[in-house]
């Protein structure tokens, strides 16, 4: 299965990545804090957590800071982004295994929890359900899965309005706004919140609940 092309997150992108999400994602630090809290409700003290789309390392560092006895497997298709993650996690590196590839490259587990932040909108729609199923089958029964990504209505004119809002919040130079809107409209795989929730349930997750909404981003927690 093809996930985000590794070339989309090359060395140039990796070098500037850490500056992007805090500026582009409303309540970015709060999203990490909520993710940590929701996982901790069920992940045991010596738990193992799978992080899909771990390149960059920001969520890995946040979770490792909060939970010094957890171990992590971080999976990402970009070698450059994984190198950045290794730098970002710093002293936590001994507890974190980084794996290049898509979710199929992840060990079978079972894991006590899983995270996928700001990633699924890069996964083509026809591969989204299988990606979620691959995560589900690697979790122990009842394990939490926390996911957040771009999700907004897909009917016009609402879709174009939300794309414009997304670009505006990111602080895009007005001279580049039109091209940025076009890139989001054509290069990302964005579902409506209703479609996202339905797909999580179809993949096998239960008690799916919305816990985060930040302008064009939504986040859910569900259980294996």
N, C-alpha and C positions, 0 to 999 in steps of 0.2 A: 504494500500500500504506500502510495506517495503522500507525504505530509508536506509541511512547509519546505520549499526548495532551499537547500543549504546556501545556495548562491544569493538568496534574498537577504541573508544575514551573514555577510562576509566580514572580513577584518575591519573594513572602514565603518560599517554599521556597528560592529561590536564595540569599537573604541568610543562611540558616542552614546551607546545604548542606555547606560545608567542614568543619563540626564533626561531621557525621554518620558518614561512612565510617570514619574512624580509630577511632571508638567501636564501630561496628556490625559491622565486618568483621575477623575475627581475622587478625592478621599483615598489616595493610593496607600498611604501608611495605615489608614483605618481598615482598608480592605485586607492588608496583611494581618493586622491585629484580629479582625473577625475570623479570618481563615484559621489562625492559630487557635483561637478559642473554640471554634466549632470542631476542629480535629481533636482537641484535648478532651472533649466530652466523652470520647469513646476510645481513642488511641491509648494503649497502656503505657506505663512508665518507660518500659524498654521497647517501645513500639518501632515498627518499620513503616516508612512513608514513601510512596511513589510520587514523584513530581514530573509530570509530563510538560514539555516545553520549558525545561529548566535552564536553558541557555541565558546567560546574563547573571544568574545566581541571586537575584534580589530576594525572591521569596524563599529560596533555600537559606540564605543568611538570616532572614527574619525568623523563620521557623526554628533554625538551629540555635539562634540566640535565646529564644523562649523556652526551648525544650532540650536541655543539655544531655539527656540520656536517650533521645531518639536517634535512629540512623535513617539515612535517606538514600534513595536511588533517583538520580536526576537524568532524564532522557531528553535529548534534543538532536535534530538532524544536522545542526551546524557545528563543525569542529571549532570554528572561530568563537562562537558564542559560548561553547563549553570551556574554552580556555579562559574567557572572561569570567565565567562562573567560578572557576578554580581560584582565580585571584580574589574575587569578591568574598567567597566564603572563608578565606583566610584560615584562622586557627581551627575551624570546624572541619577542615578537609579530611581528617582521618575518619570522620563519621559519615562521609558523603561519597558514594560511588557515582561517577558520571559516565553515562553510556551514550555514544553517538548513534543516532538512528531514530526511527519512529517508535511508536508504542510496542510494536512487535519485537523490538530489540530489547525490551525490558525483561528482566528475569521473571519467572512465573510467580514469584512470591511464595506464599500469599503475603500481602501487605495488610497492615492494620488501618491504613488510610491512604487517600490519594488526593492530589491537588493538580489542577490544570488552570492556570491563571493567564489571561490575555493571549491565548494560544488558538482556541478552536476556530476563531474567525479566519485563520489561515488554512484550515483544513477544508478541502473541497466538500461541498454538500454531500456528494455521493459517497464520500468516505467517512463522514461524520459519525454515522450510526455504528459502523464497525469499530471506529476508534473508541467510542464509548463502551462498546461491548468488550473490547480488549482490556480496557481498564477494569471493568466490572469483574471479569473472570480472574483477575489477579488479586482480588480483595477477599479477605475473610468475611463470612456472613455478618452483616450488620455494620461493616466498616463504613466510615464516612467518606464521601467524595465531595470536595469543594471545587466548584468551577465558576469562572467569571470571564466574560469576553464581551465584545460588541454585540448588541442585540436590540433591535428596534423594529417598529412596524414596517412591513415590506410593500404596503399598498401606497401608490402615489395619490396625493402629493406628499404624504407623510414621510415616505422614504427619503426623498430629496431634502426635506426640511431637516430631518435628523442628521443626514450626512453633513449638511451645512453647519449645523450646531456643533457636530464633532470636530470639524475643521476649525471653527472659530474658537472653541475652547482650547484647542492645542496651541493657539497663538500663531497660527500659520501666517506668514507674510501675505498681505492682500494680493500682491502680485503673483503669488503662487497658489492662491486659494482655488482657482478653477481647476488647475491640474491636480491638486490634492483631492478635491471632490471627485474628479473623474477616476483617480486611482482607487479610491475607496469603493466607488460604485462598481468597478470592473475587476479589481484584483482580490478583493476579500469575499469570503463566503459568510454572509450575514443572514441569520434567520430572525423571525419575529420571536418575541418572548414565549408566545404560545407554542410555536414550533419547537423551540429549544426545550421547554418543559416536557412536551410530548415525546421528544426523542430520548430524553433522559429516562423516562419511564419505559419506553420501548426497549432500551438497552438493559433494563432489569433493575434500575434504581427505584427505591420506594421512598415514601414520605418526602418527596421532592418539595423544597420550600425556597422561595425567594428570600434572600437575606441582605442583598445589596442592590441598590439602583443608583447609578451616578451618571446622569445625562444619557449618553449613548451606550453605557455599559450596564450589564446585569450580572448578578451572581446568585447561584443556587447551591444548596446542600442537599444531598440525597444519600441513601444508604444501600449497601450491597445486599 
